[in-house]
Amino acid sequence: MKWGQVVSWAVYRFFAGLAVVLPLSASRVLLGRFFGIVGPFLVRANGRMDRTLKVVFPFRDELWHQERRHRAWINLGKSVAESMKTEAVQRQLDTHTTYRLEPALSAMRQDPRGQLLLMGHLGAFEVAIQIVPRLGRPVMGVHRPLPNPLIEQDLQKSRQAAGIEMVSVDDPTLVRRGIRHLQAGGLLAIFVDQRWSKGEYLDLFEQPALTTLSPGLFQATTNAQVSTLMCRRESLSRCEVVLENLPFKAQDSDDWRERGRSIMRAFHGRLEDWVRVYPDDWYWLQERWKP
C-alpha cells in the first residue's frame, strides 16, 4: 500500500464522516466545492480532460474548455457525495427525479430475455446506478476498480447497499457470470464509455477511440435486449433519468465481434448526441483516443 493511497483514503473517510451528519444537498455542495478547488491542481488529470475537450469541441476557445473542466470536477464531487449517501439518495428517488422511461420500460418488462444496459459517466451517474434496480430485474453491474483499493472497497459497499451485485472487469469469471445472469433474465449494466484494456478502434466524435466489444459477446450469446440509461442534473437536488432502447444493425450470421461493433457504434452515436446537448454532463477523464 502506497502512502499516497493511504492519505487519499483518509481524506475520503474524513468527508464520508461529514456526509453522514450533513443533508444530501449540503454534502453535494461541500464535495462539489472541494473537488472544484483541488481538481485544477491535478495536472495529469486536467491534461487528459483538455485533450478530450479538444477532440470533442475543437472550435471552442480555452476559456470555454476551462469552464467545462471546472464543472466536470464539481460534478465529480457531487457524484462522490451521492456514492457516500446511498440511503439518502434512495429516499429522494421518488420526489427529486424526473423519469423518462417509456416506452423502453414497458418493452423491457414484457420481454423475458435478459437485459443488457449500457451506461456512461454522464451527469449524476452514481444516482443512475441506484436507479437501475428499480427497473424490475435482478442487477449485476460491471465495474473497473479504482486505483486506490481502500476507496474502492468503500465504494462497492455503497453500491451493494443499493441492491447491485458488482463484478470487476478483472474477475476471470466475469464473462461466465454475466452470461449466466442474462440467461436467467437478469439485467447486466456496463459503463462502456471508459477506455478498456482491450477492444477495437471505433469512431467517437469522428476520431478512432479504443472501444470494448464485450456487449457483442453478451448479446450474441444470450440474445439480450440492449438499452441505454443516462441521468442528467436538472438542478442541485433534481435529476432526470432517460431509459431508451438501443437499436443496432445485426445479421443472424454476424459473430459477436461484429455485433459488438454494431452495438457500440449505436451507443457512440447516442453518447455524441447527449454530450453535444449537455457538455457539462460527461466526466472527461477517460482518454479514449490515446494510441
N, C-alpha and C positions, 0 to 999 in steps of 0.2 A: 504493500500500500504506500503510495506516494504522499508526502506531506501536503502537497497542493490539493490532493483529493480530500484529505482529512480536513483541511481548512475550509474547502468549498462545502463539505458536508456540514461542518459546524455552523457556517453561515446559513445554510439551508435549514438546519434544525432551529436556529435562532428565529428565523422568520416563520417557520412552521409553528413554533411556540406562540408567537404573536398572533398568527392566524387563528389559533384555537380560541382566543378570547375576543377577537375582533369580528364584527359582522362581515359577511362575504363582500359587500360593496367596499368596505374600508380596506379589506385585505387586497382587493384588486387595485385600489388606488395606491396603497403602500408598496406592493411589489412592482406595480407598473412604474412608479416613480423611481424605485431603486434600480430597476433594470434600465430605465431611461437615462439615469446618471452614470451607471457603471458600464453599460454596453458600449458606448463610444470609445472607451479606453481599451477594448479588446480588439487589438489591431488585426489579428488574423481573421477573426470572425467578420469584422467590418469589411475587410478586403474581399471575402467571399460574397458578402452582400452586394458590394459595389460592382463586382464583376458580373453577378447575376442581373442586377438592375440595368447594366449597360447592354446586356443581351436582350432583355425583355423590353426596355424602354430606351432605345439608343438615341432618340431625338429629344429627350428631356435633359435639362441642364443640371449642373451639380447641386444647386440649391434644392431642386425638386428631389433628386436622389438622396440628399442628406435628410430631408424631411421624411422620406419613406423609411430610411434606416432607423431614424429615431422612433417612428411609430411602430416599426417591427419589434424593437426592443421593449416598448411599452406593452405591446400585445403579448409578448412572451412572458413578461412579468405577471400580467393578468391571468394567463394560462397556468403559470406555476401556482398562483393563488388558488385557482379552481381545482388543481390537482391535490392541493392540501385540504380543501374544504369540500370533500365529496358529499358528505351528508347535507351540507347547506345547499349545494348545487342541486341535489336531488329534490330537496323541499321546494325549490323555486322553478322546477321544470314546467309545472302546470301554469304558473302565474307570470313567469318572466320570459317565456319562449313563444315565438310565433312559429307555428308548424305549417310547412308546405310539403305535405307528404303524399297527397293524392295526384294522379291515380296510381302511383307506384306502390303505395302501401297496400291498397286493395288487391292489386295484382300479386303482390308478394304473399299475402295471406291466403289467396286462393290457389297458389301454386305449391304443390307438395315437394317440389325439388329443393335442394339446398340453395342457399342464397350467398353469393359472393359479393361483398360490399367493399368497393374501392373508395378510399378516403385520402385527403390531403391535409397538410398542416395549414389550414385556412381559418382565419378568424378565431373563434372560440373552439379550437379543436379538442381541448380537454372536455368541454361541455358536450361536444358531439360524441365523444367516446361514451359518455354516461347516458346519452340518449339511445344508443344502439340497442340495449336490452329491452327497450320499450317497443321495439318493432315486432315482438312476439315470437322470437326464435331463441333457442339457446345460442349464446355468443362465444366464439373463440376469436381472440384478437392476436394478430401477428405484430411483433414489435422488434425494433433494433435496440439492444441495450445501450444505455448511456455509458460514456467512458468512465464515469465515477460509479463504482459498484455500490457504494453506500447510499447515494442518492437514488440509484436505480432500484434498490431494494425497497426504499420508502415509497417510490412512485408506483411500483407494481402492487404494493399493499393497497393503495388507494383505488386502483383500477379493479382489483379483486373485490373490494368492498362495494363497488358499483355493479357487481354481478357479471364480470367478464373474466373468462379464463384466458390468460395471456401465454403465448408461446414465442420464444425468441427465434429470430432468423438463424441463430447459431445452433439451435437444437437439431441434432441429426434425425430426430423423429418427426420434425415439423410436417413434411410432406405427407407422411403416412397418417398422422393425426388429423391434419387438415382435410384430407380426402375422406377419412372415416367420418369426421364431423359433418361434412357436406352430404355424404351419402345417407346419414341419419336425419337429414332435413334441417340441419343447423345453419347458422349464419357465420361465415368466416369474413372478418373485417381486416383489411390490409391497407396500411398507409403506403401508397405506391408513388408518391411524389419525391421520395428520397433517392439518394444515389446509392444503389445497392452494389455489392462487390462483383456481381455477375449480371450479364444481360447483353443487350444489343443497343446500338446507337439508333434511336428513332428521333425524328424531328420534334422539337419542342420550341415554340416561338421561332421557327424556321432555322434552327440550329440543331445539329445532331447531339442528342443527350443520352447518356448511358441509362438504360431503362430495363427494369426487370420484366421478364416474360412469364413469371410464375403464375399470374392469373390464367394464362392459357393452359397451363398444366392442370390446375384445379378445375377449370371449366370443362376441358376436353375429357377429363377422367370421370366427372360426375354429372355433366350436363347441367351445371348450376345456372340459375338466373344471375345476371350481373346488373348491379345498381351502383349508384354513387350517393354519398351523403356529404353535404357541405354545410357549414354553420358560420354565419357572419354575425358580427356585433352590430346591433342597431343603436345601442347606447351603452353606458357603463354597466347597466344591470339587465338589459334585454338582448336576446339573441334571436336570430331567425334561422331555422334549420330547413334544408331543402333536400328531399329524397327524390331521386329520378332513376328511371330505368335507363340503362346504358346500351343503346343499340350498337351492334357491331356486325360487320360483314364476315361471314364464315361459310365455307362449304363443308359438306359431310366428309369429304376426303382430306380436309386440312388436318395437319398434325398439330400437336399442342403448341409448337413454336409459332406456327402461322396464326393460330387462334390468339396466342399471346400478343403478336404484333397488331392484329386487328383490334383487340380489346384495348391495348394501351394507346394506339392511335386515337381511338374514340375518347378515351379518358383524357389524353393530352389536349384534344380539341375542346373538351368541356372545361378543363383547367385553364386554358388560354382565355376562353370567353369570360370566365369568372374573374381572373386576375386583371384583365383589362378594364372591367367594370369596377372592381373593388381592389385597387392596387395595394391598399394597406392591409389586406387580409392575409396575404401569403407570407409565411415565415421564410425568409430568404437565405438561410444558412446552408442549404444544400447546393453544392457546386456540381450541378448536373452536367455541365458542358466541358468539364475537365477531361482532357485526353486520357 
